[in-house]
Amino acid sequence: MRSLYRIEFLYIIRELKKVVGQRLENVYVFNDIYRLKFKDSINFQLGKRINIASIIYPPGQTNRIVQKLRTYRNSILRDVYLLDEDRVVVFDFGTWQLILEMFGKGDVMIKENGETVFYLHHPEPKTKPYKKELWDSSNMEKYIATAFGKPYIEALKDKLTGNIEEDVNIVEQLLAPHCSKDDFRVVEMEGFERCDELSPFLDQLYDREIVLSDSKVKALEKSKEKLLREIDEVKQAIEEYTLVGNKILENYEKVEKALKEAKEKEFYLEL
């Protein structure tokens, strides 16, 4: 499954804003899908996509990203935004920030008071700001493809000016979620229907692409075999305990009968 284009991050950040003011309750990972648990949780896959969670995956094995982020539980999210309007999502919790680089192989950075205290690949995020001097619009199609995304060339080429700072404002006015059976866009395009939100569609779309590695499949098979053995052991134990219980019940009835007979004999002897 493809990664989100830059223009799509311009839109999806709007949906992520609903989490501002909520408390970070926990962090989980399943396969390569991370979940930031808020009242409205967030699913993300590094280098691919991020959205409000509509599918809640079971917690998987932890890793050092999850372990580190769990030390910040109960933090209140103050803001979420794109750094330089690029594919870098910043979750601002006031005293610390979680920075997700969402292109290439992806990266995770954590800063405290401006200092990077955790990262995977490099300590500072890489961005290309929407500044006029950084963008060449002499070839309009190439310009749109790199600044916003190749699939959006036809939809935007007659609407943009070639001045990136003006064009970002134009694009911002066009943003709205549109979906088809197998893909999505964030501006009106032929073959895509207007939908209420993009996040539920993203979860469903990327959920189809979940593929477990051979090692995870083997681990799950091993776990299944262990569970089946434990179930058989429990069944066997139940059968053994049932036999013992039946024996105890039989003996109890015999003892009750013997005591009754002994009392009756004692009664007659007293007479």
N, C-alpha and C positions, 0 to 999 in steps of 0.2 A: 504494500500500500504506500502511496506517495506521501511525502511530507507536505505540510501546509505551506502555501506560498506567502510571500511577505504581505500581500494585500489581505490575505485571509487572517493573518495575525492582527492587522488593523481592525478587522471586524470582531474576532473572537475575544479580544481584550474587553470589549464592551460587555459580553456575557459574563466574563470573569469578575467584573466589578461588583456583582451582586454579593460576593463573598466578603467584601470590605466591611469591617466591623465585627466579623465573626471570629470565634476562638479556634485556634489550631488544636484539635483534640488528640490526633494521633497521625502516624504515617505508616503506610503499608506498601508492599510491592508484591505483585503477582506476575510471574514471567518477566516481561520488561515494562509492565504497566504500574506506575506509581500512583498512589492515592493519598492526597492530602485531605485528611478527614476534618471537615468543618461541618456546620449545620448543612451547608450545601457543599458537598465534597468536590474535589477536583481530580480528574484523571489526567495523567500525561505520560507520554513516551518520548524520551529524549531524542531530539533530532527529527521528530515526526509531528506530534500533535499535542494539544492541550485543550481541555473543555470541562464544563460542569459535568459531574458524574451522574449518569442515569443507570449505568451498570456498576454494581458493587461486586468486585471480585474477591474471592476468599484470600485471606492473608497468606503469603508464601514465605519462603525463607528470607530472613532479614539480610541486609548487607550494610556496608559502612555508611552509605548515604542515609538509609533509614535510621541506623543507630545514631548518627549525628543529629538528624532532624528531630528525633524524639527527645533530645535534650532541651528542645525549645517548646515543648508542649505547653499549652495554656496561653501562648502568646496571642495577642489580638492583632489581626491584620489591619494595618492603617491604610494601605493603598496597594494597588496592583497596576502596573503600567508596562509599556514597551520601552526599553532603553533605546534612545535615538530613533524611535519608531521602527526599529529593526526586529528581527526574530529572536529577541532576547527579552524574556519575561521576568520582571522584578516584582517580588512580593516583599513589601516593606512593612516590617513589624515594629518600626520605631528604632529600637536599639540594635536591631539586626535586620539583614536583608537576605532573602533566598533569591538567587539569580539562576535562571534556566536558559541555557543557550540551546535554541531549538532548530539548529541547522547542522548539516554534516553528521558526525557521530554524536553530537550533543555534548553538553557539559553542565555541571552543577557547581556553583560557587556560593559560599556563605560569607557574608561580611559582618563584622561587628565594629561599630563606630568607624566605618570607613576602611577598616583593615580586613583583608581576606584571611579567614581562619580555616577555610576548607575549600578544596577544589579537586576535580578529577584529572583534568588535562592541563589547564593553564589558569593562573590566578586572576586574570582580568578578562572580561568579556570582549569579544570582537564585534564591532558594529561599523556600518557605513551610513552615517547620518544623511537625511534628506536635505543636503545643502547644495546650492546651485553649482558651486565650483567643483563638486565631486562627481557630477553626473553629466555625461555627454549625450545629448539628444539629437545629434546629427543623423543618426539612424533611428527613426522613431520606433520601429518594431523591436529592435534590440534594446532600446531604452526602456520600453514598457516591460519587456520580458525580464530584464534584470531588476528593475525598480519595483515591479508589482507581481509579475508572474506571466509566463508564456501563454497560458490558456486565455488570458485576458486581453491579448493584443487586439483582436477584432472588436471587442466591446468598448475599448478605450481609445483607440487610435484617432477617432474623429472628435473626441471630447477633450483631449489633453493639449497643452500648449507647448510642451518641451521645457518649461521652467519647472523644475522638480518641486520647488516650494509652493508654487501655485497649484501644481497638479495634485499634490497630496491633499490639499483642501478640496479640490474638485472630487477626487476619489472618495474622500470622507463623506461627501454628500450623497454618493451613490450606493454606499454600503448597505446591504440587506441580505439575509440568508435565503439561498435558493437551492433546492435539492432535486436530484433525479434518482433513479433506482440505484445507481452505483457510484455516483459522484456528487459534487456540490460546487457551488460558486457563491461569491458574496456580492455580485452585482447582477443585474438582470441580463439574462442571456437565453438564447433560443434553446429549448430542450430542458430547461430547468424551471421548476415551479416554485413560487414563493412559499416558504415555510416559516413557522413561528420562531423557531430557534434552531441554531446549528448544532448545539451540544448533543442532544439526544441522537441526532443522525450520525454524528461523528463516532459516538460510542458504538452504535450498531454496525457502522461501516468497518471500523477498525477491529471490532470483535471477530469479524469473519476471518481476519488474517492471523489470529493467534495460532502459532505453531510452537509446540513444545520441543525443546532440544532432545537429542537421544538420551543424554544423561538424565534429564528430568523425567522422560518417559520411563527409563529403567528404574529411577528412584520411586516413581509412582507405582510401577508394577511390583517392586519389592515391598513397598508399603502395603499394597493390596494383598499380596501373598501373606504377609505377616498378620494383617487383620483377619484374613480368612482362617489362618491357623489359630488365632486367638478365639475366633468364633467357635471353631470346632472344639477347642479345649473347654470353652464355657459350656457348650452343649454336653460334652462328655461328663463334666463336673456336675451338671444338672441331673443327668441320668444316674450318676453314682449317689448323689445326695438324695434323689428320689427313692432309690433302693434302700438306702440307710433309713430314710424317714418311714418307709413302709415297714421295715423290720422293727423299728422302734414302736410304731403303732401296733403291730401284731403283738409284740411283747407286752406293751402297755395293757392291751386288752386281756392278755393272759394273767398278768399281775393283778389287774382289777378283779378278774374272776376268782383268782386264788384267795385274795383278801376277803372277798365277799363270802366265799365258802368257809374260810377260817373264822370269820365273825359269827356265821351261823352255827358252826360246831361249838364255838365258845358259849354261845347263848344257850344251847341245849345242855351243855355240861353244867352250867350254872343252875339249870332247873333240876 
